[in-house]
C-alpha cells in the first residue's frame, strides 16, 4: 500500500514538473520569437526609410537640368564645360550623404562615364560597365548589384544602385545614374538590439530570390542555391511570420520574416541551439523543484498511511462536501449512499439532455452554415446530419442573401458590428416567414452582417409559383427593414434547385446577383435569372478624356468640378453593364490620380499608406465607389497638394520639437507626435529628416543625452535612477550616451568633478 501511495505522489509530481518545464520553455521561446519579430520589424522600417531616401536622391539627380540637357546632344565628349557641370552635380550628391562612396553618370553609346570621385573614366577600365549595359537592355528602371572588395574580406564591398534616366520625346539616348554605397554603413541599418543579435544573420531578398543586402556578421553573401524554407517564404503571400526548420546544412534554425509592398523580403536566422542555451537555467530550476516536491510528497503520504485508514467513510464525507448540499441522502450505510449518488447522477443527466434539446436550432443553424460554405463533400455524412436535424434532402430550395448598404458610411455601426447587424436582419426575416403559412425554410445568420434565407418548396407547385413566392418574400423583407430599422438593403436571389446539397450553388448565385448593383443600384431585389438573361454585348472603351479632366480639376483645386466629372465618368463606364470592366476602369482612374500626384512631387508612399486600392476592392455598389472618390480620394489629394505648396512643414517641426523638449523625461514616440499634429508618422519622419537633417529617433536620443548630462552634473542620482527618469534601461542609456559623447556616463561625471 505504501508503494502504491508513493507512486500516486510521484506520477502527478513528475507530470506537473514536465508540464511546467514544457510551459516555461515554450513561453521563453515565444518571448524570443516576439523579440525577433520586433527586432526584424525595426530593421525593416529603418532600411525602407533608407531605400526610399536613396530612390528620391537618385530621381532628383536624374532630373537635374545639367544631366537632362546632355541627353539630347549627339556628341558631348568634346563638350568640356557640360562635363564639368555634370561632375559638379555628381560631387554635390556624393558629399550630401556619408553613405555615398561615388556617383556615376553614363550615357548609352558613349565610351566613357563621369564620376564624382575620379571624373572622366574610359569605359574599358570601368568595372560595372557590363551591368550597366545589361540594365539598359532590360526594361528595369532601377537595379541593385553587390560588388565584393578587392581585399576579399566581407567588409570591403559596395552596393551599386543604378537608375535609368526618365525618357522623354526629346531624348536621343538612354542613360544611367549609379550610386556607389558603402556596404559597411548600409549594414549598420541592419543592426539591432536583439539579445541574440551577435548570433543572428539578416538577409534582404528581392522578388527574384536574390540577396540584396546582408548583415555584417554574415560571413559571406547568401549562396545562389537557397534553402527550400527561404524559397517558400519568398514565394508565399504571408506578410510576416516565424517558424523552426532545418537549413540545407541540417541545422535547426528559427526563421523570422517580414515582407514589404515593394517585393522585398527581410529574413533573420537564429540557430535553435542558441535559444536552447537561454532556457538551460529553467531546466535546472524545474528539476530541482520536482525533486523537492517528490520528497515532500513521499514524506507526507508515509505519515498519513501510518494512521488509521477507512476509505468508505472518507468517500462518503467527500461526496457530501462535493455536492454542496444539493444531494440529500437518508442512508447512513455505504450501499444506500452509493445508490443515492447514482440517482443524483441520473437526474443531472436528464437536465443536460433537456438543455441539449433546447440547443437543437443552434446546432441546425451551424450545420446549414457549413453547408452554405460547401464543407460537406461526404454524401453519407450529409444524409446522417439531415436526418438528425429533420431536413428533407430532395426538395426545392432557393437561397436569398440580404446585404445592408452604407451602414459604416452612415456611422451607425462600426466595421466589426457584422454579427449585430445580422442578428437584427434575421429577426425580421424569421418574423415575416412565420407570418406566411405557404413559405417554409430556414433563416441563417452570417458573421459579415448578411442575412440568409433558405426557402423550401414542395413538389406540388410550379417553378413560376416558387419564383413569385421568393420575390414576394424578398420585397416584404426589403420594406420591413426600411420601415422599422431604416436599413437600406439589397437582396440577391439564386436559382431553385431540387437537392439540399445544391443550396451552396444557389447561395453563390445570390451573392453574384448582388454584384450587379454596380450599375443596377436602383433595384432592391436582384434575381440572378433575370440579370443574366439581360446581359448585352456593348463596345467597351475607357473614358480617357474625362479621366484627364478629373485630374486637371484636382490639381487646380476645383473640387466641385472634379465631382461633376466623376459623375460623367461613372455614367460612361456603367453603360457597359460589366462588373469587371467597371472595377478595372475605377482602378485605372485611381492609378492615373496617383501618377499625377507623383508628377506634382508628392511621394507615392503618402498616398499608398491610406490603402485606397484596398478600399476600392471592398466597395459593393456604385454609391460606395462614388463615396470613396468624392469623400476620401479627392479631399486627400487636395490636402497633400496644399501641404506641399505651403510652408507648414517648418511649423510642424517646431511644434514637435517643443513637445519633445517639454516631455523629454517621458516615453516619446513618433506615432504620438504624429497624432499631436494630425499627420501620418511616415510623413513626420521624412519632414524631420528634411528640415533638421537627422531622423526623429536620433533627435529624441540626442536630447535625452543632453538631459542626462544635466542630471549627472546637477544631481547625485545614480545612473539607474537617471535611466528610469528619462525612460531608458541602464544598459541602453550607457550605449546611447557613449555613442553621442564618446564616453560613458560614469567617466563624464568623474571629469566634471
Buried (B, 14 or more C-beta within 10 A) or exposed (E): EEEEBBEEBBEEBEEEBEEBBEEBBEEBBEEBBEBBBBBBBBBBBBBBBBBBBBBEBBBEBBEBEBBBBBBEBEEBEEBEEBBEBBBEBBBEBBEEBEBBBBBBBBBBEBEBBBBBBEEEBEEEEBEBBEBBBBBBEEEEEBBBBBBBEEEEEBEBBBBBBBBBBEEEEEBEBBBBBBBBBBBEBBBEBBBBEBBBBEBBBBBBBBEEBBBBBBBBBBEEBBEEEBBEBBEBBBEEEEEEBBEBBEBEEEEEBBBBBBBBEEEBBBBBBBBBEBBBEBBEEBEEEBEEBBEEBBEEBBEEBEEEEEEEEEEEEEBBEEBBEEBEEEBEBEEEEEEEBBEBBEEBEEEEEEEEEEEEEEEEEEEBBEBBBEBBEEEBEEEEEBBEBBEEBEBEEEBBBBBBBBBBBBBBEEEBBEEEBBEEBBEBBBBBBBEBBEEEEEBBBBBBBBEEBBBBBBBBBEEEEEEEEBBEBBBEBBEBBBEBBEEEBEBBBBBBBBBBBEEBBBBBBBBBBBBBBBBBBBBBBEEBBBBBBBBEEEEEEEEBEBBEEBBEBBBBBBBEEBBEBBBBBBEEBBEBBBBBBBBEBBBBBBEBBBEBBBEBBEEEEBBEBBBEBEEBEEBBEEBBBBBBBBBBBBEBBBEBBBEBBEBBEEEBBEEBBEEBBEBBEEEBBEEBEBEBBBEEBEBBBBBBBBBBBEBEEEBBBBBBBBBBBEBBBEBBEEEEEEBEEBBBBBBBEBEEBBEBBBEBBEEBBEEBBEEEE
